[in-house]
Amino acid sequence: MPKIDDSAGTSTSVKEAVANFIVCIEGDFADDGARIAATARALDQLSLAYHDGADIENAPGEAEPPQREYQALRETVATRFPTLGYYATAPAGETLDTDVTVGDAIDDLTDIYSELQDVAWCFASTSPEDAVRLFRFGFAHHWGRHVCDVRGAIHFELFGM
């Protein structure tokens, strides 16, 4: 089984970034503004963990994280972020004459949360290699796009621009 070069801190930084995001959903905060500010930082940390981390080849892919009920996760996220909702966005890579579409911050955060729970499960139940593989795959192929989209909505919530 290939080993991650932890001298680069890959599994450590991924594990920390995942835990910090999960705390934004599950933890207690003084107010909504503090939760949103912490979430902005956690989303940035997730991106940095991906870009600063080592790519691993042939990592095990045997993980079978438990199934989660999307609607229950969404309700949890929605209660934690009552000021977030829909936002305007343009599809990535489109020209200026494309139609603006609608994004859903709660869906974005729910998808990120669900997949990062799987990564946390891998850290606890399989191996750091498996967790990092799942983290990197999910970022590149699904929830990384949600990070980019919802980060803009959160920036607007924090700064009004």
Secondary structure, DSSP 8 states (H G I E B T S, - for coil): -----GGGTHHHHHHHHHHHHHHHHHS--SSHHHHHHHHHHHHHHHHHHHHHS---SS-----------HHHHHHHHHHH-TT--EEEE--TT--TTS--EEEEHHHHHHHHHHHHHHHHHHHHHS-HHHHHHHHHHHIIIIIHHHHHHHHHHHHHHHH--
